[in-house]
Amino acid sequence: MNTVDLRYNYFLIIIFLFTFSVSQAQGDDNIAWLSLSARTEIKNDWTASFTPILRLNEDFSAYQNFSLDYAFKKKINANWSFQVLGRTWFLPGGINRQFFWPEVTYSHKLKDIAWSHRLRWHQAFDIENRTDPDFIRYYQAIKYTAWGKLQPFVGIELWWGLNGELQIERLRYIPGIQYKFNDTLSLSAALWRQESLNLDPVMDVNIYRINLAFTIPKLLKK
């Protein structure tokens, strides 16, 4: 291993350890997000995906809620992509929530490190007497790909509030790992340390995100 490779490895290890140590801070709750996602190609660099998500809160002891994600993604070129994602959130005994998230992603690779940047317009619909805030969200992640099927990653996401005073209102620190069984099946596990900023009351939580993703055959064939 040459000097340049060592620098990349040390850089990734330092970022991973820092992010993981921050994410281990004490929170107000530990929540599990468990999901199964299916992805398929439509045509002309368009893909569609569907992801049902089950949530457990109160330190994983109680059912919290369920939601369904549905997304359409366009690959623009080797680096850029655009996606529109919707989420319908089903709340027990309450009013459902609805979100709409256009986003653009730029990704590039430097030797064994894949780096991605995502900008999302987080739109929440106000339904009856329930109101949800809107955000501009910026997420960047670094993934180490030299280990083949096993790929650790770290990320950070800033939530810029659009309602009332314009300010950063939420942060997520995300260490995680992905294992690719083959070209059509992968498993990812991550810890989202979510912290409130400039808000009262403050709500800091640890979200354990586990997703099994698979690709299904192309729906529309030539």
JOFENDA-V701060 format. One record per run of one state. SS is the DSSP state (hx for helix, st for strand, lp for the rest). FROM is the first residue (numbers start at 1). TO is the last residue. If there is no record, write none. Layout:
# JOFENDA-V701060
SS;FROM;TO / SS;FROM;TO
This chain:
# JOFENDA-V701060
lp;1;2 / hx;3;23 / lp;24;28 / st;29;43 / lp;44;45 / st;46;57 / lp;58;61 / st;62;75 / lp;76;79 / st;80;91 / lp;92;96 / st;97;110 / lp;111;112 / st;113;124 / lp;125;126 / st;127;127 / lp;128;129 / st;130;130 / lp;131;134 / st;135;144 / lp;145;149 / st;150;161 / lp;162;166 / st;167;180 / lp;181;184 / st;185;196 / lp;197;204 / st;205;215 / lp;216;222
